[in-house]
Amino acid sequence: MRKLSLALVAAVAAGCIGELGDGPEPLPTLDDDGTPADVEPLGEVPDLDSDTEILSPAATRRLTVDELQATVAVVSGPDAGGAPIAWMVQVGGAAVDGLSNAGYGTTLGRPDYVNVTEEDAAPGPLYLKFVQDLSRDVCDQMVAADLARDGTATLWPLAPVDATPTDAELDANLAHLALRFWGFGAEEVADALGSLRAVHAAGVAADVADDEVPAQAEGWRAVCIASFEDPAFNLH
C-alpha cells in the first residue's frame, strides 16, 4: 500500500480538527451520480491488477474473510455429491477450509477479539496472493464437479463442453458467469465480453491433448480463475 506523506497527514488532520468553536464544514456539491463534484480520480487500487480508476482509494475495501468465505460457497456451487465447494488447504497433514481459522482466516485478518478486534479490509498483496491460490483450487473443484455430475453444470450451463460453442452460446455463458461472479448487468457485461472471450480462448489453447479434461472445460476453468481474481469480485 502507498504511504501518505507526513505533510499530507498533517494537512488532513488539521482539516478534520479545525479551530475550537468552528462550525461544521459545508456539505460538498454532488454530481448527478452522487459523487463529489470536485473529486478527481486518484489512480489504480494498489496491489490489484486493474485499469479501473476509483474516486477514493482510501474508501475502497476488499471483501472481509467472512464475506469471501460466504461468497465462495455461493458462487462455486456444490460438488458432484452436493456438498459446498470451499478452498481446501493442507495444515498439519489434514485438509481444512483455507478461509477458516484453522487455515488462513486469522492470517488474512479475521478478528480474534483478543489481539485483533477489527479487520483491516484494505486491499493488499497478501490478500491477492491468497485469492490467487483460492481461485485455482476452487475452479479445479468446480470443473471436476461439472464433469462428474449429470445435471446442469455450474461453469458452462449455456454452452456445450464436448464441442465448440457457437458465438451466441459462448457469449450467453460468459454473460451468465459475469452475473454469477460479479453481479454485472447487460451494459457492464457488454464491456467485458471481449476480454472474457480472450481468456476463454487462451484456456482452450492451453489444453493438454488426450487428457480427461475437454478443451472447452479448460477454457471455462480459465474464465473461472480470472473471475475470482478480478477486482469486480473482490473490491467494493
C-alpha positions in Angstrom: 0.0 0.0 0.0 1.2 3.6 -0.7 2.0 5.6 2.4 0.8 9.2 2.9 3.5 11.8 3.4 3.8 13.4 6.8 2.8 16.8 5.3 -0.4 15.3 3.8 -1.2 13.6 7.1 -0.8 16.9 9.0 -2.9 18.7 6.4 -5.7 16.1 6.7 -5.6 16.2 10.5 -5.7 20.0 10.5 -8.7 20.0 8.2 -10.5 17.4 10.3 -9.9 19.1 13.7 -10.3 22.8 12.8 -10.3 25.6 15.3 -12.3 25.4 18.6 -15.7 26.9 18.0 -15.7 26.4 14.3 -19.0 25.3 12.8 -19.4 22.2 10.6 -17.9 22.3 7.2 -20.4 22.8 4.4 -21.5 19.7 2.6 -19.8 19.1 -0.8 -21.6 19.7 -4.0 -22.6 16.4 -5.6 -22.9 15.4 -9.2 -25.9 13.6 -10.6 -24.3 10.2 -9.7 -23.9 11.2 -6.1 -20.1 11.7 -6.1 -18.5 15.0 -5.0 -18.2 17.4 -7.9 -14.6 18.4 -7.2 -13.1 15.0 -6.7 -10.6 13.8 -9.2 -9.6 10.2 -10.0 -6.6 9.3 -8.0 -5.3 6.2 -9.8 -5.4 2.5 -9.6 -6.1 0.4 -6.5 -2.7 -0.6 -5.0 -1.6 -4.2 -5.4 -4.5 -5.3 -7.6 -4.1 -5.8 -11.3 -6.7 -3.5 -12.7 -7.1 -0.5 -15.0 -10.1 0.7 -13.0 -9.8 4.3 -11.7 -11.5 5.0 -8.4 -12.6 8.3 -6.8 -11.5 7.5 -3.3 -8.8 4.7 -2.9 -8.9 5.2 0.9 -12.6 4.2 0.9 -12.1 1.1 -1.3 -12.3 -2.1 0.6 -11.8 -5.8 -0.2 -14.1 -8.5 0.9 -13.6 -9.4 4.6 -12.6 -13.0 5.3 -16.2 -13.9 6.3 -17.6 -12.2 3.2 -15.1 -14.0 1.0 -15.8 -17.4 2.6 -19.6 -17.0 2.3 -19.3 -15.7 -1.3 -17.2 -18.5 -2.5 -19.7 -21.1 -1.1 -22.5 -19.4 -3.1 -20.6 -18.7 -6.4 -18.8 -22.1 -6.6 -22.0 -24.2 -6.0 -21.9 -27.8 -4.8 -19.6 -30.6 -5.7 -20.8 -33.7 -7.5 -22.0 -35.1 -4.2 -24.0 -32.0 -3.3 -21.5 -30.7 -0.6 -20.5 -27.0 -0.8 -17.2 -26.3 -2.5 -14.6 -24.5 -0.4 -10.9 -23.6 -0.7 -9.1 -26.6 0.8 -5.5 -26.4 2.1 -3.3 -28.9 3.9 -2.4 -27.9 7.5 -0.6 -30.4 9.7 -1.4 -33.2 7.3 -5.2 -32.5 7.3 -7.3 -30.8 4.7 -9.1 -27.7 6.1 -11.1 -24.8 4.7 -8.4 -22.3 3.8 -10.6 -19.4 5.0 -11.3 -20.9 8.4 -9.2 -20.0 11.4 -7.7 -23.5 11.2 -6.5 -22.4 7.8 -5.5 -18.8 6.9 -8.5 -16.9 8.3 -6.6 -15.2 11.0 -3.6 -14.6 8.8 -5.8 -12.7 6.4 -7.1 -10.6 9.2 -10.2 -12.1 10.7 -10.5 -10.6 14.2 -9.9 -12.9 17.2 -11.2 -10.2 19.6 -8.1 -10.7 21.8 -5.3 -9.3 19.8 -7.3 -8.1 16.8 -10.8 -6.5 17.2 -11.4 -5.1 13.8 -10.4 -6.5 10.4 -8.3 -4.2 8.1 -10.1 -4.7 4.8 -7.7 -2.5 2.8 -6.6 -4.4 -0.4 -3.0 -5.6 -0.3 -0.6 -8.2 -1.7 -1.2 -10.9 1.0 -4.9 -10.9 0.2 -4.2 -11.0 -3.5 -1.8 -14.0 -3.1 -4.4 -16.0 -1.2 -7.1 -15.2 -3.7 -4.9 -16.4 -6.5 -4.3 -19.7 -4.6 -8.1 -19.9 -3.8 -9.2 -19.3 -7.4 -7.1 -22.2 -8.7 -8.2 -24.7 -6.1 -11.9 -23.8 -6.2 -12.0 -23.6 -10.0 -10.3 -27.1 -10.3 -13.0 -28.4 -8.0 -15.8 -26.7 -10.0 -14.5 -28.2 -13.2 -14.2 -31.7 -11.7 -17.8 -31.4 -10.2 -19.3 -30.3 -13.5 -17.6 -33.1 -15.4 -18.8 -35.7 -12.9 -22.4 -34.6 -12.4 -25.3 -35.5 -14.8 -27.2 -32.3 -14.2 -26.7 -28.7 -15.2 -23.1 -27.5 -15.0 -22.1 -24.6 -12.8 -19.4 -23.2 -15.2 -20.9 -24.0 -18.6 -24.7 -24.3 -18.3 -25.4 -22.5 -21.6 -22.6 -23.9 -23.7 -21.5 -27.4 -24.8 -18.3 -28.7 -23.2 -17.7 -31.6 -25.7 -18.0 -29.4 -28.8 -17.0 -25.9 -29.9 -19.8 -23.5 -28.8 -21.3 -21.0 -31.3 -20.6 -17.3 -30.7 -24.1 -16.9 -29.3 -23.6 -19.8 -26.9 -20.2 -18.5 -25.8 -21.4 -15.0 -25.1 -24.5 -16.3 -23.3 -22.4 -18.4 -21.0 -19.9 -15.6 -20.4 -22.7 -13.2 -19.5 -24.1 -15.9 -17.1 -20.8 -16.1 -15.4 -20.3 -12.4 -15.2 -23.6 -12.1 -13.5 -22.8 -15.0 -11.1 -19.3 -13.8 -10.1 -19.7 -10.0 -10.4 -23.4 -9.2 -10.5 -22.9 -7.5 -13.9 -25.9 -6.3 -15.8 -26.3 -6.2 -19.6 -24.4 -3.0 -20.1 -21.4 -4.0 -17.9 -21.3 -7.4 -19.5 -21.1 -5.9 -23.0 -18.0 -4.0 -22.0 -16.4 -7.1 -20.5 -17.2 -9.7 -23.2 -14.2 -9.1 -25.4 -11.8 -9.7 -22.5 -13.7 -12.7 -21.3 -13.7 -14.3 -24.8 -9.9 -13.8 -24.9 -9.5 -15.5 -21.5 -11.7 -18.5 -22.7 -9.7 -18.8 -25.9 -6.4 -18.8 -24.1 -7.6 -21.6 -21.8 -8.8 -23.7 -24.7 -5.5 -23.2 -26.5 -3.6 -24.3 -23.3 -5.5 -27.7 -23.2 -3.3 -30.8 -22.9 -4.3 -33.2 -25.7 -5.6 -36.6 -24.7 -6.2 -35.9 -21.0 -9.5 -36.3 -19.3 -10.5 -32.7 -19.3 -12.0 -31.4 -22.6 -10.5 -28.3 -24.2 -13.7 -26.3 -23.6 -13.6 -27.1 -19.9 -10.1 -25.7 -19.8 -11.5 -22.5 -21.3 -14.1 -22.3 -18.6 -11.6 -23.0 -15.9 -9.5 -20.0 -17.2 -12.6 -17.8 -17.1 -13.4 -19.0 -13.6 -9.9 -18.2 -12.3 -9.9 -14.8 -13.9 -13.4 -14.0 -12.5 -12.3 -14.8 -8.9 -9.2 -12.7 -9.2 -10.9 -9.7 -10.8 -11.3 -6.5 -8.7 -15.1 -6.7 -9.6 -15.3 -9.8 -7.4 -13.0 -8.6 -4.6 -13.5 -4.9 -4.1 -16.4 -2.7 -3.0 
